[in-house]
Amino acid sequence: MDAPRGAETKRIGIVMIPQFGLIGFGAVIEPLRVANQLSGRQIYDWRLYSVDGEPVEASNGIALLPHGPIASEPAPNLTLVCAGFDVARYVSKPLIGWLRELARRGAGIGAISTGTVVLARAGLLDGYRCTIHWENRDAFQEEFPGIALTDAVYEIDRNRFTCSGGIASLDMMLAIIAGDHGEDLATAISEQFIHDRIRSPDDSQRNAEARLFMRRSPKLATAIKMMEENIEVPLPSAEIAADLGLSLRQLERLFKKYKGCTPKHHYLAVRLKRARQLLLHTNLSVLEISIAAGFTSQSHFTKCYRSMFGFTPTQHRLSGELGGRNDAATGRTSDIRPAAPAAE
């Protein structure tokens, strides 16, 4: 399958940030390789960078050797920052300065997973839509309330490209290739990876659970969504039931049947999990986090948190491990197992 004869080779730069996710990283490069293979010539060229030119270790412990440090010439036409766990530790002035210079030149700038944080701190997402891995969404919104963050698997807004990581990187790269060389080439690449369809930005990240509950009970799915969208000021169970045209007892039966708990218990767990993400990904104080999670008392928040996770919020933050995390961005799992939260 030939690309347009007049097409120039597009230079893609991939900045590896320590603890980046290897799945998302691979899903950036492999579509470019197959695009060249199917086109019969080099329509894409990619280079790997680290801030200092030294090898970078992914979240699974595999270290990759870059082609060179950032600011190597020639400058990429599109630069993607690939990050993962604890990205805030690795945001540096040289990296931000280089990305800003590329943006001034009119180059495309993008991010994989938590690389979105780097772009936001560089001021390169002001006025643009963007996305990030769902586990980092709450912390991102707390730090950058003025940025238009969506729940999409990826976002392409003019010359800004962000995706949630993991396999979403493949969808975003296929969309880029389709824009550069047509949908036929992108579809052929997708078929090479046994990828049955190229997802669009209209696809949200956490569809699987939502679809499951929508099949089981649309009213239950709506109730859960209402809870997830109202954390700082929790809704009374009776109000949720009334909005769904149910009695409180009917709502309780739905949760008991499909979730094995009461609506109040589930809502509390949702709020505590939100608090846990803020502890992991922000520098907010425990008091600020307790308020953001809908608690009017820090002592009560601490009691509920310890009941669910086995540690107080302060102990969890000091441990540096915040248990139970296992996601596409980090690939890490600790051995802390959440227990049932204390009744509020």
C-alpha positions in Angstrom: 0.0 0.0 0.0 1.7 3.2 -1.2 1.7 6.5 0.6 1.3 9.7 -1.5 4.5 10.1 -3.6 5.0 13.7 -2.6 4.8 12.9 1.1 7.9 13.8 3.1 9.3 11.7 6.0 7.7 12.9 9.2 10.1 13.0 12.2 8.6 11.8 15.5 10.4 12.4 18.8 9.6 10.3 21.8 10.8 11.6 25.2 11.1 8.8 27.7 10.4 10.0 31.3 11.6 7.5 34.0 8.9 5.0 35.0 7.0 5.4 31.7 4.6 2.6 30.7 6.1 0.2 28.2 2.7 -0.8 26.6 1.9 2.8 25.7 5.4 3.4 24.5 5.4 0.4 22.2 1.9 1.3 20.9 3.4 4.6 19.6 6.3 3.1 17.7 4.9 -0.1 16.2 2.2 1.6 14.1 5.0 3.9 12.6 7.1 0.8 11.8 4.2 -0.9 10.0 3.2 2.3 8.2 6.7 2.3 6.6 6.5 -1.4 5.9 3.1 -1.2 4.2 4.0 1.9 2.3 7.2 0.5 0.9 9.2 3.5 2.1 10.1 5.5 5.1 7.2 7.9 5.7 8.0 8.1 9.4 11.3 8.4 11.2 11.4 8.2 15.0 14.0 9.1 17.6 14.0 8.3 21.3 15.2 11.0 23.7 15.9 11.4 27.4 16.6 14.6 29.1 20.3 13.9 29.5 20.8 11.2 26.9 21.2 8.5 29.4 19.2 5.2 29.5 15.7 5.4 31.0 14.0 2.7 33.0 10.4 1.9 32.3 7.9 1.1 35.1 8.6 -2.6 34.7 12.3 -2.2 35.2 13.4 -2.5 31.5 15.9 0.2 30.6 15.9 1.7 27.1 18.8 3.5 25.4 17.8 6.8 23.7 19.2 8.1 20.5 20.3 11.2 22.3 19.4 14.0 24.7 16.5 16.4 24.1 17.4 19.4 21.9 19.2 17.1 19.4 18.8 18.2 15.8 17.0 17.9 13.5 13.9 19.0 15.6 11.0 16.6 15.4 7.8 17.5 13.5 5.9 15.9 16.4 7.2 15.3 19.9 5.4 12.9 22.4 6.3 12.9 26.1 5.9 9.3 27.4 5.5 9.2 31.2 4.0 7.1 33.9 4.4 6.8 37.7 5.5 9.8 39.8 5.9 12.1 36.8 6.1 15.3 38.9 9.5 14.2 40.1 10.9 14.4 36.6 9.5 17.7 35.2 12.7 19.8 34.7 13.4 23.2 33.4 15.5 21.9 30.4 12.6 19.7 29.4 10.0 22.5 29.7 12.2 25.0 27.9 12.8 22.6 25.0 9.1 21.8 24.6 8.2 25.5 24.6 10.8 26.1 21.9 9.3 23.4 19.8 5.9 24.8 20.2 7.1 28.3 19.2 8.4 26.7 16.0 4.9 25.3 15.3 5.8 21.7 15.9 3.2 19.2 17.2 3.4 18.5 20.9 1.8 15.5 22.6 1.8 13.2 25.6 1.2 9.6 26.5 -0.5 8.9 29.9 0.9 11.2 32.6 3.0 13.1 30.0 0.0 15.4 30.0 1.2 16.8 33.3 4.5 17.8 31.7 2.7 19.6 28.9 0.4 21.4 31.4 3.2 22.5 33.6 4.9 23.9 30.5 1.8 25.9 29.7 1.3 24.1 26.4 -2.3 23.0 27.0 -3.9 26.3 27.8 -6.8 26.7 25.5 -6.6 23.1 24.3 -8.6 19.9 25.1 -6.6 17.1 26.6 -6.9 13.8 28.4 -4.9 11.7 30.8 -5.0 8.2 32.4 -8.2 8.0 34.5 -6.3 7.4 37.7 -4.6 10.7 37.4 -7.7 12.7 36.3 -8.7 14.0 39.8 -5.2 15.2 40.7 -4.8 16.8 37.3 -8.0 18.8 37.7 -7.0 19.9 41.2 -3.7 21.3 39.8 -4.9 22.6 36.5 -8.6 23.6 37.0 -8.5 25.9 33.9 -7.5 23.2 31.4 -10.2 21.5 29.4 -9.7 17.8 30.5 -11.9 15.1 29.0 -12.4 11.4 29.7 -11.6 10.5 26.1 -9.1 7.7 25.3 -7.2 10.3 23.3 -7.6 13.9 22.2 -6.3 15.7 19.1 -6.9 19.4 19.3 -5.1 21.2 16.5 -1.3 20.5 17.1 -1.8 19.0 20.6 -2.0 15.3 20.9 -2.7 13.6 24.3 -3.8 10.1 25.1 -4.6 8.1 28.3 -1.8 5.6 27.8 -1.9 1.8 27.2 -3.6 0.7 24.1 -5.1 4.2 23.6 -1.7 5.1 22.2 -2.3 2.8 19.3 -5.7 4.5 18.6 -4.2 7.9 18.7 -1.3 7.0 16.4 -3.7 5.4 13.9 -5.7 8.6 13.9 -2.5 10.6 13.2 -1.5 8.2 10.4 -5.0 8.4 8.9 -4.7 12.2 8.9 -1.3 12.1 7.3 -1.9 9.3 4.7 -5.5 8.3 4.7 -7.8 5.9 6.4 -7.0 2.9 4.2 -3.4 2.9 5.5 -4.5 3.3 9.1 -7.0 0.5 8.8 -4.4 -1.8 7.2 -2.1 -1.1 10.1 -4.9 -1.8 12.6 -5.6 -5.2 11.0 -1.9 -6.1 11.4 -2.3 -5.7 15.1 -5.6 -7.6 15.2 -7.2 -4.4 16.4 -10.8 -4.7 15.4 -11.6 -0.9 15.3 -9.9 2.4 15.7 -11.4 4.1 18.6 -12.4 7.8 18.3 -12.0 10.5 21.0 -15.7 10.0 21.6 -14.8 6.7 23.4 -14.4 7.2 27.1 -11.7 5.3 29.0 -13.7 3.3 31.5 -16.4 1.9 29.2 -16.2 -1.7 30.3 -17.6 -1.4 33.8 -20.2 1.2 32.7 -21.4 -1.1 29.9 -21.6 -4.0 32.3 -23.8 -2.1 34.8 -25.8 -0.6 32.0 -26.7 -4.1 30.8 -27.5 -5.2 34.4 -29.4 -2.2 35.4 -29.5 1.2 33.7 -30.7 2.9 36.9 -27.9 1.4 38.9 -25.4 2.6 36.3 -26.9 6.1 36.4 -26.8 6.1 40.2 -23.1 5.2 40.2 -22.3 7.9 37.7 -24.1 10.5 39.8 -22.0 9.5 42.8 -18.8 9.7 40.8 -19.7 13.2 39.5 -20.6 14.5 43.0 -17.7 13.9 45.3 -17.0 17.1 47.1 -20.7 17.7 48.0 -22.1 14.1 48.3 -25.8 13.6 47.4 -28.1 12.0 49.9 -29.2 8.5 48.8 -32.8 9.5 49.0 -32.1 12.3 46.5 -30.4 9.9 44.1 -33.3 7.5 44.3 -35.8 10.3 43.7 -33.9 11.5 40.6 -34.1 8.0 39.2 -37.8 7.6 40.0 -37.1 5.0 42.7 -37.8 4.7 46.3 -34.9 4.6 48.7 -35.6 0.9 49.4 -35.6 0.1 45.7 -32.2 1.8 45.2 -30.9 -0.1 48.2 -32.1 -3.4 46.7 -30.3 -2.6 43.4 -27.0 -2.0 45.2 -27.4 -5.0 47.4 -28.1 -7.3 44.4 -25.3 -6.0 42.0 -22.7 -4.5 44.3 -23.3 -6.4 47.6 -23.5 -3.3 49.7 -25.7 -0.3 50.4 -25.7 2.9 48.3 -24.1 4.8 51.2 -21.3 2.2 51.6 -20.5 2.3 47.8 -20.6 6.1 47.8 -18.2 6.3 50.7 -15.8 3.9 48.9 -15.9 6.0 45.8 -15.0 9.1 47.8 -12.2 7.3 49.7 -10.7 6.0 46.4 -10.8 9.6 45.1 -9.0 10.8 48.2 -6.4 8.1 47.7 -5.6 9.3 44.2 -5.2 12.8 45.4 -2.8 11.6 48.1 -0.8 9.8 45.4 -0.7 12.4 42.7 -0.9 15.8 44.4 0.8 17.8 47.2 -2.5 18.8 48.7 -2.7 18.7 52.5 -4.7 15.9 54.2 -7.2 18.5 55.2 -7.6 19.8 51.7 -8.0 16.2 50.4 -10.6 15.4 53.1 -12.7 18.4 51.9 -12.3 17.5 48.2 -13.6 14.0 49.1 -16.7 15.4 50.8 -15.7 15.1 54.4 -16.5 17.9 56.8 -14.2 16.5 59.5 -10.6 15.5 59.0 -10.7 13.1 62.0 -13.7 11.3 60.5 -12.0 11.2 57.1 -8.9 9.7 58.7 -11.0 7.1 60.5 -12.8 6.0 57.4 -9.6 6.0 55.3 -7.8 3.8 57.9 -10.8 1.4 57.9 -10.7 1.0 54.2 -7.0 0.9 53.4 -5.4 -0.1 56.7 -3.3 3.1 57.0 -4.1 6.7 57.9 -3.7 9.1 55.0 -0.5 10.5 56.5 1.0 7.0 56.9 0.0 6.1 53.4 1.7 9.3 52.0 4.8 8.8 54.0 5.1 5.1 53.0 5.5 6.2 49.4 3.5 3.1 48.2 -0.1 3.9 48.4 -1.4 0.4 48.2 -3.4 -1.6 45.7 -2.3 0.5 42.7 -2.0 -1.6 39.5 -2.5 0.3 36.3 -1.3 0.9 32.8 0.7 3.9 33.8 2.9 2.2 36.4 2.6 -1.6 36.2 3.1 -1.7 39.9 1.0 -3.4 42.5 1.6 -3.1 46.3 0.4 -5.7 48.8 -2.1 -3.5 50.7 -5.6 -4.7 50.2 -8.5 -2.4 50.7 -11.0 -3.4 53.4 -14.5 -2.3 53.8 -14.7 1.4 54.8 -16.1 2.3 58.1 -19.8 3.3 58.1 -20.1 7.1 57.8 
